[in-house]
Amino acid sequence: MKLSFITINYNNADGLRKTLASVASQTYPYIEHIIIDGGSTDNSVEVIREYAENQAKGERLEAKGTENGEADSNNNSTPISTNLHNSTPPTHNVRWISEKDTGIYNAMNKGIRMATGDYIQILNSGDILFDAHVTQRMSEYLE
């Protein structure tokens, strides 16, 4: 069973990096990740390109930045961690486009039309999965 994740992004490179790292950390091997970027002018396209290239080579994208933009009392940012430093996640099929659209629902519909999975999940830029085994548990439940 293949799961399709659709990530919608526009000028949110930091949030996008967290989302892509979250999907890349999944232990379930049959994932198609479709990223629809609305023609971002920040470095989102570079983040997507790096993610797609790393997945094709079997490498993971490390999340950089802060979780929810939070800082501790000393104004230090909280690092993001995928908790997979001792294991390598499977390679997932990544497809993406970056072009102007007419809004979030237009972008979602583009992603849905591109999806080939048995089940589709929208995971917007900035969203993360609870842990590396979410999709494994989803597949067990759905089967």
N, C-alpha and C positions, 0 to 999 in steps of 0.2 A: 504494500500500500504506500502510495506517495502522498506526502503532505506538501501543499503549496503555501508558502508564506508570501504575502504581498506587503511591501513596505513603501509607503508614500512619503516623499520628502520634498521640502522646498527650503533652501537656505538654513539648514539645521545640521551642519556637518558634525558638531559635537554629539548631538543626540543620535544622529545616524550611526556614528562610529560605535556607540554603546549598543544600539539595536543589532547591528551587523555582528559584533562580537558575541552577543547573546545567542544569535542563531548559529553562528559558527561553532559555538561550544556544545551544541546539541549532540548527544550520543546516538540518536536515531539516524541511520544512514540514508534514508529515502526522502530527502527534502529538496524541494525546488524553491529557490528564493528569487522572487521577482521584485526588483526595485524600480519604482517609477519616480523619477525626479522631474520636477516641474520647470527645469531650465534654471537651476540655482546659479547665483552669481558668487557665492562663497566657494569654499574648496570641497563641496559635497561630491562633485564628479570625480575628483582625485581620490576621495575616500572610497567611493564605489568601485572605481577602477582597481585600486589596491586590493580591496576585498575580493573582487572577482578573480584577479590574478592569483592571489594567495590561495583561494579555494581551488582553483584549477591546478595549482602545484601541491595541494594537500597541506597548506600552511594555514594558520589562523591569524586573524586580525586582532591585535590586542586593543582593548578599550583604553582610551586615554581621556583624562578629564575628570570631572567630578560627578558624583551621583546626585541628581536633582539639584545641582548647583549649590549644594550645602557646604558650609565650612564649619570647622570646630570653633571653640571659644578663642583660639589663638589666630583665627582667620586662615587656617590651613585647610585646603580642600580635602574632601574625602575621596580616596582613590577608588576606581572601579576595578573589580577583579572578577575574572571568569572562573576562578578556582580550578583550573585545569592545567596547572603548571607541570604535573607529572603524567599527563596523558595527552594524546593527540586525537582531536575530534575527527569524525569522518569528513570526507570532501562532499560538499553539497553542490548541486547544479545551480548556477547563478545566471540570471538573465536580467538585463537592465536597459532602460532608456532614459534619456534626459532631453526633454523638449517642453515647450510651453504647453499648458493645458488650460482648461476653463475652470478649474477648481478641484477641490479634493475628491468630489464624487466622480468627476470625469477621469481623474487619475486612478481611482479605485476600479472603475469600470475597465480602463485599459489593462490593468493588472489582472483582473478576472478573465478578460478575453485571452490573455497570454497564458494563463494557468493551465497546466495539464495534470495536476494532481487529483487524487480521489477526494480530497478534502481541501478547502481553502480557508486560511486564517489571515485576517488583516492584522499586521503588527506595525503600527505607524512609527515614524522616526522619533526616537526618544523612548519608545517602549522597550521593555526587556522581559524575557521569560524568567520565571521564578528560579529555575536551576537548569543544569545541563541535561536533566533526564525528563523534562516536561514532555517532549515529543515522543519519547519512548513510552511513557505512561499513556499519552493520548492514543498512540497506535494500538496498545494492548486493549484499551477500553473500546476503541472503535471496531476492532476485529471481533 
